[in-house]
Amino acid sequence: MSQRIIRQLNADLIDQIAAGEVIERPASVLKELLENAIDAGARQVDVEAGGGGIRLLRIRDDGHGIPPEQIPLAMAPHATSKITSLDELERVSTLGFRGEALPSIASVSRLSIRSSTDGDGGWEATGPYRAGQQAAPCAHPRGTTVEMRDLFHNVPARRKFLRTEQTEFRHIDRMLRRTALSRFETGFRLSHDGRVVRDYPAATTQARRASRIADVVGDGFVEQAIEIDETRAGLRLWGWLGQPSIARSQADWQYMFVNGRAIRDKVVTHAIKQGFGDVLHHARQPAYVLFLEMDPAGVDVNAHPAKHEVRFRDQGKIHGFLSHVVSQALAGSAPSKPHHAEFSAPTAVTPAPTFALGGGQSGLRLGAGESRGLYDWAARPVSGGGVESPAAHPDTGELLAAPAGDALQGVPPMVPAGEASVPPLGFARAQLHGVYILAENADGLVCVDMHAAHERIVYETLKRQRDAGTVPSQPLLVPLDVSVSEREADLAEACESVLAQGGFELTRAGPTTVTVRRVPTVLADLDIASLLADLLGRMEQEAGAGRELERLSDERLGTLACHASVRANRQLSTAEMNALLRDMERTERSGQCNHGRPTWVQISLKELDRLFQRGR
């Protein structure tokens, strides 16, 4: 290769290189222009695409417009009205600020801008920027129209990387839908080749917001979402959190906005999934539409040319806040707490059951007396002196549903529809195949997986016992020397007091050796050497010793709870079934078992009527 001399690139080539950082496809152009429209205070944005956005992309807004003398300057490199100093750059509150989008678009397409500040007349200019260029008069209402034609017409190599028109339009559609979620107060309309595809009116009420979310994400999300709004330490998290029952196999129902900006961030994703904790199957992805509001100085939005990623200045604070809020929201969702005051536990009740940390299947440990103390109907005298045992099928031997009606001990003859005095999960009517409890509430039929539900109750009880004081631990018969890396040994020595609070007693025996003398009782039968090596490795990567010890303890307690819970084909009395339902209503996260499976489902009277074609 012959020697090349150093020289300055010409302006056109510089702009085309810059365009490669922010303009990948028509959807990239749309993102930049939508951000400009929103920053201009638009309350209605109309997008018209032609040929998948490759041939035409026109964005019209009703914002404050651009003065005529500034229209050509808007297409000049690094020209912007959004920042004027380094201090403003460090506290960016707008979506766009680099001043690169319009000149980059103009360098790879045919770009024109028409705008008016008062609606009495407009001005227009075409790209690319030329020194001394003047805007020409045109008819235009208040606001701005940016029109891009023939994307990459002058860069054939880049045009070859574009997909089909249908594919490119799908990306445009996805970009507009995401933006529509970020700004409820703004209306959006999308047309393709003359046909209106999306129309989102401004959503100024909660009902309209829910309707927009249903249009963008799906009806299934809205119906199974929890609304949250939490403010703490200068941070506010609000939005909609999908119940674990609608978790997805992929992360396509995850929308996160920081100060109105759609972002993808590993810290945020990890924190939210950690907040789901032990109510989500490890192979599933949570669903959410969440908005984080914070001081702009606490987040660097200049970390990526296309502004897809951000960098938090205090990642630990953000991670802890998000994880805590999500966890508490899921813990407080129905039926974790009774909906009616009359169903709260009385002052004198049977104490919560204590679970031994041992194996073996035992009784259900739900006091029938507690059920009678809480509900008046359970205290009524019952004729017949007992509960009839379920019968077996004469051919298969499978257990049939336990008998329902007045023959069941203490069950009311009927639950009126819509009755406010009925507890959320209703009253037990039958037990099906020794696996499911069938209950009647004000809305219809409730079906409960009794093993999964009891597993959650036992698990939460064990966690409360653990958190009430020091973690039970036991000494090793022979102290165990574990070989670790020097860095892990340093970490173990530095975190010795935290590890001791978690039930571990260990000392450093050498540069790469740690001696273990005591371990938590719930972890005693595991491979201690592998456990400690894994624990120290995770402590380096994650949130420290305390969080990792809690995670390990939770996993072990979950296993214990599974073994201690009532098994399938265990026949329960009606009082036991009702006591289980009441404990579910008082237990956090009782809607899912420890493995993320649902513990109960509701079938409404309307659904039952539809199944049996009633009212037709």
Phi, psi and omega per residue, in radians:
M1 nan 2.270 -3.119
S2 -1.240 2.688 -3.118
Q3 -1.164 2.342 -3.140
R4 -1.886 2.502 3.126
I5 -1.576 2.673 3.096
I6 -1.435 2.253 3.100
R7 -2.620 2.797 -3.114
Q8 -1.396 2.375 3.135
L9 -1.227 2.640 3.092
N10 -1.321 2.820 -3.004
A11 -1.075 -0.680 -3.122
D12 -1.102 -0.758 -3.127
L13 -1.180 -0.640 3.085
I14 -1.057 -0.780 -3.138
D15 -1.128 -0.665 -3.133
Q16 -1.209 -0.606 3.065
I17 -1.165 -0.762 3.106
A18 -1.084 -0.634 3.125
A19 -1.096 -0.569 3.129
G20 -1.116 -0.379 3.127
E21 -1.409 -0.537 -3.033
V22 -2.054 -0.347 -3.087
I23 -1.957 1.810 3.131
E24 -1.793 -0.642 -3.075
R25 -2.788 3.088 3.124
P26 -0.951 -0.623 3.134
A27 -1.099 -0.541 3.091
S28 -1.159 -0.713 3.073
V29 -1.077 -0.793 -3.131
L30 -1.036 -0.749 -3.141
K31 -0.996 -0.848 -3.106
E32 -1.112 -0.729 -3.084
L33 -1.293 -0.587 3.048
L34 -1.124 -0.719 3.117
E35 -1.087 -0.719 3.098
N36 -1.095 -0.714 -3.139
A37 -1.124 -0.741 3.139
I38 -1.150 -0.751 3.107
D39 -1.095 -0.441 3.120
A40 -1.435 0.086 3.097
G41 1.411 0.424 -3.101
A42 -1.139 2.464 3.019
R43 -1.919 -0.126 3.041
Q44 -2.585 2.247 3.131
V45 -2.215 2.149 3.099
D46 -1.924 2.245 -3.134
V47 -2.039 2.223 3.087
E48 -2.116 2.161 -3.129
A49 -2.037 2.572 3.059
G50 -2.357 2.349 -3.130
G51 1.066 0.742 3.131
G52 1.243 0.255 -3.104
G53 1.544 -0.107 3.132
I54 -1.363 -0.763 -3.131
R55 -1.382 -0.677 -3.082
L56 -2.641 2.416 2.994
L57 -2.549 1.949 -3.085
R58 -2.128 2.182 -3.117
I59 -2.071 2.098 -3.109
R60 -2.047 2.237 3.118
D61 -2.262 2.872 3.131
D62 -1.923 0.564 -3.131
G63 -1.273 -2.858 -3.030
H64 -1.348 -0.139 3.051
G65 1.390 3.072 -3.112
I66 -2.126 2.272 3.074
P67 -1.031 2.584 -3.022
P68 -1.014 -0.658 -3.104
E69 -1.255 -0.248 -3.110
Q70 -1.760 -0.139 -3.094
I71 -1.090 -0.877 3.090
P72 -1.081 -0.642 -3.109
L73 -1.135 -0.466 3.134
A74 -1.058 -0.425 -3.138
M75 -1.671 0.114 3.098
A76 -1.449 2.546 3.134
P77 -1.037 2.399 3.055
H78 0.996 0.593 3.052
A79 -1.841 2.184 -3.090
T80 -2.677 2.693 3.069
S81 -1.814 0.092 -2.914
K82 -1.736 -0.376 3.049
I83 -2.439 2.590 3.098
T84 -2.279 -0.138 -3.086
S85 -2.632 2.936 3.109
L86 -1.114 -0.622 3.133
D87 -1.078 -0.727 3.099
E88 -1.205 -0.584 3.095
L89 -1.116 -0.604 -3.127
E90 -1.411 -0.130 3.116
R91 -2.300 0.808 -3.061
V92 -1.107 2.192 3.108
S93 -2.003 0.010 3.098
T94 -1.815 2.919 3.134
L95 -1.391 -0.751 3.110
G96 -1.870 2.590 3.136
F97 -2.830 -0.232 -3.030
R98 -1.286 -0.514 -3.067
G99 1.296 0.465 -3.116
E100 -1.932 -0.393 -2.965
A101 -1.077 -1.003 -3.056
L102 -1.104 -0.817 3.086
P103 -1.101 -0.593 3.105
S104 -1.163 -0.764 3.110
I105 -1.106 -0.747 -3.118
A106 -1.131 -0.454 -3.111
S107 -1.368 -0.277 -3.087
V108 -2.183 0.243 3.134
S109 -2.741 -3.105 3.034
R110 -1.781 1.867 -2.979
L111 -1.961 2.425 3.037
S112 -2.419 2.591 -3.139
I113 -2.242 2.268 3.025
R114 -2.179 2.365 -3.058
S115 -2.694 2.729 3.086
S116 -2.568 2.430 3.138
T117 -1.680 -0.313 -3.084
D118 -2.223 -0.174 3.123
G119 1.487 -0.076 3.141
D120 -1.499 -0.209 -3.137
G121 2.972 2.629 -3.078
G122 -2.104 3.123 3.128
W123 -2.422 2.638 -3.106
E124 -2.405 2.721 3.073
A125 -2.628 2.680 3.129
T126 -2.050 2.650 3.139
G127 -1.614 2.965 0.012
P128 -1.385 3.022 -3.097
Y129 -1.130 2.413 3.062
R130 -2.321 2.318 -3.130
A131 -1.006 2.330 3.130
G132 1.448 0.055 -3.124
Q133 -1.141 2.477 3.139
Q134 -2.083 2.525 3.084
A135 -1.357 2.572 3.133
A136 -1.836 2.594 -3.128
P137 -1.209 2.612 3.084
C138 -2.756 2.903 3.066
A139 -1.510 2.217 -3.127
H140 -2.844 2.336 3.073
P141 -1.248 3.061 3.139
R142 -1.061 2.318 -3.116
G143 2.179 -2.840 -3.047
T144 -2.424 2.482 3.003
T145 -2.147 2.157 3.071
V146 -1.976 2.196 -3.083
E147 -2.112 2.169 3.089
M148 -2.017 2.280 3.108
R149 -2.208 2.564 2.986
D150 0.956 1.137 3.120
L151 -1.074 2.328 3.119
F152 1.102 0.455 3.132
H153 -1.109 -0.470 -3.122
N154 -1.825 0.132 3.079
V155 -2.310 1.324 -3.049
P156 -0.990 -0.594 -3.134
A157 -1.101 -0.660 3.118
R158 -1.271 -0.620 -3.118
R159 -1.118 -0.533 -3.123
K160 -1.147 -0.383 -3.115
F161 -1.458 -0.161 3.087
L162 -1.225 2.625 3.134
R163 -1.581 -2.933 3.140
T164 -1.171 2.839 -3.140
E165 -1.037 -0.663 -3.135
Q166 -1.130 -0.740 3.138
T167 -1.138 -0.790 -3.130
E168 -1.121 -0.620 3.115
F169 -1.216 -0.584 3.076
R170 -1.060 -0.667 3.093
H171 -1.161 -0.686 3.083
I172 -1.088 -0.804 3.140
D173 -1.045 -0.763 3.137
R174 -1.119 -0.698 3.137
M175 -1.138 -0.744 -3.134
L176 -1.167 -0.691 -3.138
R177 -1.121 -0.716 3.112
R178 -1.112 -0.740 3.122
T179 -1.143 -0.661 3.126
A180 -1.074 -0.546 3.088
L181 -1.237 -0.513 -3.048
S182 -1.378 -0.371 -3.077
R183 -2.351 1.543 -3.109
F184 -1.184 -0.509 -3.060
E185 -1.338 -0.119 -3.121
T186 -1.895 2.404 3.066
G187 -1.563 2.526 -3.130
F188 -2.296 2.448 3.062
R189 -2.377 2.336 -3.123
L190 -2.147 2.230 3.071
S191 -2.109 2.579 3.080
H192 -2.350 2.101 -3.126
D193 0.913 0.745 3.056
G194 1.494 -0.008 -3.105
R195 -1.994 2.260 3.126
V196 -1.265 2.160 -3.095
V197 -1.813 -0.717 3.139
R198 -2.305 2.475 3.070
D199 -2.533 1.875 -3.123
Y200 -1.996 1.741 3.079
P201 -1.109 2.753 3.098
A202 -0.980 2.310 -3.083
A203 -1.839 1.678 -3.075
T204 -1.757 -0.135 3.107
T205 -2.077 2.862 -3.137
Q206 -1.109 -0.641 3.130
A207 -1.132 -0.723 3.123
R208 -1.182 -0.616 3.075
R209 -1.093 -0.796 3.111
A210 -1.067 -0.655 3.119
S211 -1.142 -0.704 3.113
R212 -1.144 -0.724 3.110
I213 -1.081 -0.712 3.107
A214 -1.093 -0.679 3.130
D215 -1.185 -0.667 -3.055
V216 -1.475 -0.857 -3.055
V217 -1.620 -0.856 -3.137
G218 2.506 2.609 3.124
D219 -1.061 -0.631 -3.112
G220 -1.065 -0.550 3.124
F221 -1.248 -0.836 -3.070
V222 -1.074 -0.715 -3.090
E223 -1.164 -0.449 -3.064
Q224 -2.021 0.450 -3.082
A225 -1.854 2.623 3.063
I226 -1.832 2.255 3.068
E227 -1.469 2.300 -3.138
I228 -2.242 2.669 3.054
D229 -2.775 1.803 -3.050
E230 -2.286 2.306 3.104
T231 -2.158 2.317 -3.119
R232 -2.848 2.335 3.026
A233 0.926 0.728 3.107
G234 1.397 0.113 3.132
L235 -2.054 2.455 3.054
R236 -2.269 2.228 3.069
L237 -2.090 2.132 3.101
W238 -2.443 2.846 3.124
G239 2.426 -2.596 -3.026
W240 -2.228 2.262 -3.100
L241 -2.041 2.083 -3.113
G242 -1.216 2.433 3.053
Q243 -1.074 2.627 3.117
P244 -0.974 -0.432 -3.106
S245 -1.165 -0.315 3.124
I246 -1.905 0.351 3.074
A247 -1.024 2.624 -3.009
R248 -1.929 2.826 3.050
S249 -1.362 -0.293 3.090
Q250 -2.370 2.911 -3.018
A251 -1.576 0.783 -3.082
D252 -1.542 -0.136 3.079
W253 -1.951 0.675 3.132
Q254 -2.079 1.962 3.141
Y255 -2.213 2.028 -3.131
M256 -2.186 2.296 -3.108
F257 -2.222 2.274 3.089
V258 -1.978 2.007 -3.061
N259 0.902 0.720 3.095
G260 1.435 0.022 -3.102
R261 -1.823 2.201 3.082
A262 -1.217 2.239 -3.067
I263 -2.362 2.792 2.946
R264 -2.159 2.122 -3.065
D265 -2.545 2.297 -3.095
K266 -1.168 -0.626 3.132
V267 -1.111 -0.784 -3.134
V268 -1.137 -0.824 -3.118
T269 -1.051 -0.769 -3.135
H270 -1.148 -0.723 -3.119
A271 -1.105 -0.759 -3.110
I272 -1.182 -0.735 3.129
K273 -1.154 -0.630 3.079
Q274 -1.137 -0.588 3.093
G275 -1.104 -0.519 3.078
F276 -1.274 -0.401 2.996
G277 0.814 -2.153 -3.033
D278 -1.667 0.434 3.043
V279 -1.925 0.101 -3.074
L280 -2.251 2.277 3.080
H281 -1.098 2.449 -3.019
H282 -1.062 -0.421 -3.099
A283 -1.606 0.031 -3.099
R284 -1.859 2.745 -3.136
Q285 -1.981 2.313 3.137
P286 -1.186 2.766 3.101
A287 -1.998 2.382 -3.128
Y288 -2.872 2.686 2.932
V289 -2.250 1.764 -2.981
L290 -2.202 2.583 -3.124
F291 -2.202 2.100 3.095
L292 -1.836 2.130 3.102
E293 -1.969 2.303 -3.079
M294 -2.722 3.012 3.085
D295 -1.094 2.181 3.141
P296 -0.980 -0.444 3.131
A297 -1.208 -0.300 -3.110
G298 -1.540 0.014 -3.123
V299 -2.437 2.324 3.115
D300 -1.682 1.917 -3.127
V301 -1.630 0.096 -3.091
N302 -1.776 0.422 -3.043
A303 -1.486 -0.194 -3.066
H304 -2.510 2.391 -3.113
P305 -0.965 -0.696 -3.141
A306 -1.571 0.041 3.066
K307 1.071 0.537 3.077
H308 -1.368 -0.513 -3.051
E309 -2.025 2.692 3.085
V310 -2.262 2.924 3.101
R311 -2.270 2.060 3.137
F312 -1.448 2.429 -3.125
R313 -1.323 -0.477 3.078
D314 -2.220 1.434 -3.062
Q315 -1.121 -0.651 -3.128
G316 -1.078 -0.708 3.133
K317 -1.137 -0.797 3.136
I318 -1.103 -0.795 -3.118
H319 -1.051 -0.832 -3.119
G320 -1.118 -0.716 -3.135
F321 -1.114 -0.858 -3.107
L322 -1.094 -0.818 -3.108
S323 -1.069 -0.746 -3.104
H324 -1.162 -0.800 -3.096
V325 -1.102 -0.779 -3.140
V326 -1.106 -0.776 -3.134
S327 -1.071 -0.774 -3.129
Q328 -1.184 -0.619 3.121
A329 -1.131 -0.734 3.127
L330 -1.217 -0.611 3.132
A331 -1.170 -0.536 -3.076
G332 -1.654 0.077 -3.102
S333 -1.398 2.708 -3.108
A334 -1.103 2.540 -0.004
P335 -1.667 0.584 -3.068
S336 -1.031 -0.558 3.106
K337 -2.205 2.472 3.115
P338 -1.033 2.551 -3.131
H339 -1.466 -0.280 -3.025
H340 -2.193 2.462 -3.057
A341 -1.102 -0.578 -3.078
E342 -1.166 -0.170 3.138
F343 -1.834 0.188 3.036
S344 -1.325 2.737 -3.071
A345 -1.126 2.392 3.115
P346 -1.229 2.969 -3.084
T347 -1.182 -0.576 3.133
A348 -1.939 1.746 3.141
V349 -2.324 2.892 3.067
T350 -1.108 2.299 -3.131
P351 -1.039 2.725 3.113
A352 -1.048 2.438 -3.105
P353 -1.134 2.582 3.086
T354 -1.820 2.350 -3.068
F355 -1.936 2.216 3.082
A356 -1.325 2.599 -3.121
L357 -1.526 0.993 3.131
G358 -2.273 3.091 -3.111
G359 -1.663 -3.032 3.094
G360 1.644 2.458 3.124
Q361 -1.427 2.331 -3.140
S362 -2.227 -3.012 3.129
G363 -1.156 3.092 -3.061
L364 -1.287 -0.355 3.114
R365 1.012 0.620 3.027
L366 -2.090 2.056 -3.045
G367 -1.310 2.151 3.091
A368 -1.163 -0.524 3.111
G369 -1.068 -0.610 3.107
E370 -1.101 -0.708 3.117
S371 -1.070 -0.739 -3.136
R372 -1.151 -0.608 -3.124
G373 -1.213 -0.481 -3.076
L374 -1.539 -0.478 -2.995
Y375 -2.237 2.197 -3.067
D376 -1.049 -0.683 -3.040
W377 -1.157 -0.426 -3.104
A378 -1.305 -0.310 -3.100
A379 -1.539 -0.101 -3.120
R380 -1.196 2.487 3.096
P381 -1.103 2.524 -3.088
V382 -2.067 2.291 3.082
S383 -1.483 2.578 3.093
G384 1.866 -0.394 2.966
G385 1.274 0.357 3.079
G386 2.908 -2.967 -3.100
V387 -2.040 2.259 -3.137
E388 -1.221 2.335 3.124
S389 -1.304 2.590 3.127
P390 -1.103 2.549 3.128
A391 -1.582 2.766 3.103
A392 -1.731 2.575 3.100
H393 -1.125 2.328 -3.039
P394 -1.114 -0.446 -3.097
D395 -1.730 -0.862 -3.028
T396 -1.588 -0.365 -3.092
G397 1.408 -0.022 3.138
E398 -1.228 2.610 3.140
L399 -1.303 2.329 3.100
L400 -1.564 2.960 3.125
A401 -1.069 2.435 3.063
A402 -1.099 2.599 -3.088
P403 -1.136 2.516 3.140
A404 -1.895 -3.128 3.063
G405 1.638 -2.803 -3.036
D406 -1.195 -0.305 3.139
A407 -1.194 -0.398 3.128
L408 -1.314 2.503 -3.042
Q409 -1.135 2.029 2.979
G410 1.294 0.183 -3.110
V411 -1.534 2.275 3.120
P412 -1.119 2.601 -3.067
P413 -1.129 -0.504 -3.100
M414 -2.775 2.519 3.042
V415 -1.854 1.946 -3.124
P416 -1.103 2.448 3.126
A417 -1.084 2.331 3.100
G418 1.313 0.176 -3.107
E419 -1.180 2.139 -3.045
A420 -1.254 -0.393 -3.064
S421 -1.473 0.017 -3.136
V422 -1.512 2.294 3.131
P423 -1.108 2.805 -3.040
P424 -0.932 -0.746 -3.113
L425 -1.668 0.101 3.003
G426 1.235 -2.708 -3.090
F427 -2.100 2.455 -3.111
A428 -1.155 2.392 3.107
R429 -2.011 -0.560 -3.045
A430 -2.860 2.879 3.016
Q431 -2.111 2.230 -3.007
L432 -1.879 2.085 3.093
H433 0.950 0.441 3.120
G434 1.162 0.242 -3.064
V435 -2.129 -0.738 -3.007
Y436 -2.010 2.529 2.983
I437 -1.771 2.249 3.065
L438 -1.784 2.138 -3.103
A439 -2.214 2.722 3.120
E440 -1.997 2.167 3.029
N441 -2.123 -3.012 -3.047
A442 -1.160 -0.390 -3.104
D443 -1.626 -0.308 -3.118
G444 2.591 -2.212 -3.041
L445 -1.868 2.340 3.046
V446 -2.011 2.277 3.104
C447 -2.029 2.156 -3.038
V448 -2.040 2.292 2.957
D449 -1.423 1.814 -2.933
M450 -1.184 -0.583 3.117
H451 -1.195 -0.812 -3.126
A452 -1.093 -0.720 -3.132
A453 -1.161 -0.785 -3.131
H454 -1.162 -0.603 3.099
E455 -1.035 -0.764 3.120
R456 -1.135 -0.726 -3.137
I457 -1.085 -0.812 3.131
V458 -1.091 -0.761 -3.103
Y459 -1.071 -0.817 3.140
E460 -1.152 -0.601 3.082
T461 -1.129 -0.778 3.108
L462 -1.066 -0.700 3.140
K463 -1.153 -0.701 3.110
R464 -1.103 -0.703 3.098
Q465 -1.097 -0.710 3.126
R466 -1.134 -0.742 -3.060
D467 -1.353 -0.217 -3.101
A468 -1.283 -0.378 -3.116
G469 -2.833 -2.704 3.140
T470 -1.203 2.611 -3.139
V471 -1.289 2.218 3.096
P472 -1.012 2.333 -3.125
S473 -2.425 2.929 3.139
Q474 -2.503 2.540 -3.137
P475 -1.311 2.647 3.024
L476 -1.401 2.471 3.122
L477 -1.028 -0.724 3.071
V478 -2.224 2.123 3.102
P479 -0.928 2.476 -3.022
L480 -1.940 2.191 3.042
D481 -1.563 2.230 -3.107
V482 -2.077 2.241 3.101
S483 -1.486 2.215 3.128
V484 -2.369 3.050 3.063
S485 -1.303 2.847 -3.132
E486 -1.105 -0.640 3.127
R487 -1.176 -0.684 3.114
E488 -1.190 -0.618 3.081
A489 -1.138 -0.693 3.074
D490 -1.074 -0.732 -3.126
L491 -1.145 -0.736 3.124
A492 -1.090 -0.687 3.129
E493 -1.194 -0.715 -3.128
A494 -1.190 -0.552 -3.080
C495 -1.788 0.418 -3.043
E496 -1.037 -0.722 -3.105
S497 -1.214 -0.668 3.111
V498 -1.156 -0.731 3.108
L499 -1.107 -0.628 3.118
A500 -1.132 -0.682 3.083
Q501 -1.106 -0.479 3.117
G502 -1.524 0.069 3.076
G503 1.763 -0.003 3.121
F504 -1.693 2.342 2.947
E505 -2.062 2.016 -3.120
L506 -2.536 2.723 3.097
T507 -2.347 2.720 3.101
R508 -1.477 2.144 -3.091
A509 -1.805 -0.100 -3.114
G510 -3.137 3.127 -3.121
P511 -1.003 -0.603 -3.105
T512 -2.278 0.503 -3.108
T513 -2.345 2.378 3.083
V514 -2.192 2.314 3.129
T515 -1.764 2.176 -3.134
V516 -1.766 2.199 -3.110
R517 -1.985 -0.439 -3.101
R518 -2.540 2.492 -3.126
V519 -2.350 2.757 3.066
P520 -1.055 2.488 -3.102
T521 -1.037 -0.668 -3.080
V522 -1.230 -0.241 -3.127
L523 -1.959 0.108 -2.957
A524 -1.132 -0.533 -3.055
D525 -1.604 0.183 3.095
L526 -1.594 2.996 3.059
D527 -1.292 1.771 -2.987
I528 -1.124 -0.686 -3.121
A529 -1.088 -0.844 3.127
S530 -1.170 -0.663 3.141
L531 -1.062 -0.822 -3.102
L532 -1.175 -0.712 3.111
A533 -1.077 -0.740 3.120
D534 -1.163 -0.717 -3.135
L535 -1.070 -0.829 -3.124
L536 -1.159 -0.639 3.104
G537 -1.121 -0.730 -3.136
R538 -1.248 -0.593 3.122
M539 -1.056 -0.568 3.099
E540 -1.182 -0.656 -2.998
Q541 -1.587 -0.535 -2.980
E542 -1.818 -2.525 -2.951
A543 -1.593 0.286 3.063
G544 1.853 -3.104 -3.001
A545 -1.160 -0.786 -3.082
G546 -1.000 -0.815 -3.101
R547 -1.168 -0.691 -3.115
E548 -1.218 -0.666 3.071
L549 -1.093 -0.725 3.113
E550 -1.108 -0.699 3.137
R551 -1.104 -0.817 -3.140
L552 -1.093 -0.751 3.135
S553 -1.103 -0.721 3.123
D554 -1.059 -0.766 -3.134
E555 -1.061 -0.729 -3.113
R556 -1.230 -0.736 3.114
L557 -1.100 -0.594 3.084
G558 -1.087 -0.705 3.100
T559 -1.132 -0.757 3.117
L560 -1.089 -0.741 -3.142
A561 -1.081 -0.676 3.121
C562 -1.069 -0.742 -3.115
H563 -1.300 -0.464 -3.088
A564 -1.523 -0.152 -3.045
S565 -1.436 2.795 -3.124
V566 -1.095 2.382 -3.092
R567 -1.527 2.840 3.027
A568 -1.087 2.632 -3.128
N569 1.248 0.135 2.984
R570 -1.402 2.130 -3.096
Q571 -1.484 2.162 -3.119
L572 -1.846 2.561 3.006
S573 -1.303 2.877 3.125
T574 -1.084 -0.675 3.120
A575 -1.095 -0.690 3.112
E576 -1.157 -0.718 3.113
M577 -1.088 -0.764 3.137
N578 -1.182 -0.623 3.083
A579 -1.121 -0.644 3.093
L580 -1.124 -0.741 3.109
L581 -1.081 -0.732 -3.133
R582 -1.178 -0.663 3.102
D583 -1.154 -0.601 3.069
M584 -1.067 -0.713 -3.117
E585 -1.174 -0.408 -3.128
R586 -1.715 -0.091 -3.029
T587 -1.761 2.328 3.098
E588 -1.134 2.505 3.052
R589 1.044 0.457 -3.064
S590 -1.289 -0.067 3.102
G591 -1.292 -0.266 3.137
Q592 -2.352 2.604 3.032
C593 -1.404 -3.125 -3.075
N594 -1.151 -0.283 -3.112
H595 -1.752 0.083 3.088
G596 1.591 0.067 3.109
R597 -1.470 2.608 3.099
P598 -1.182 2.560 3.118
T599 -1.719 -0.316 -3.120
W600 -2.700 2.721 3.056
V601 -2.348 2.605 3.113
Q602 -1.889 2.270 3.013
I603 -2.017 1.964 -3.037
S604 -1.315 2.847 3.072
L605 -1.081 -0.614 3.117
K606 -1.098 -0.710 3.106
E607 -1.178 -0.693 3.112
L608 -1.130 -0.727 3.099
D609 -1.069 -0.671 3.136
R610 -1.175 -0.677 3.124
L611 -1.082 -0.654 -3.097
F612 -1.733 0.172 3.060
Q613 0.977 0.643 3.097
R614 -1.328 2.525 3.100
G615 1.468 0.072 3.128
R616 -1.614 nan nan
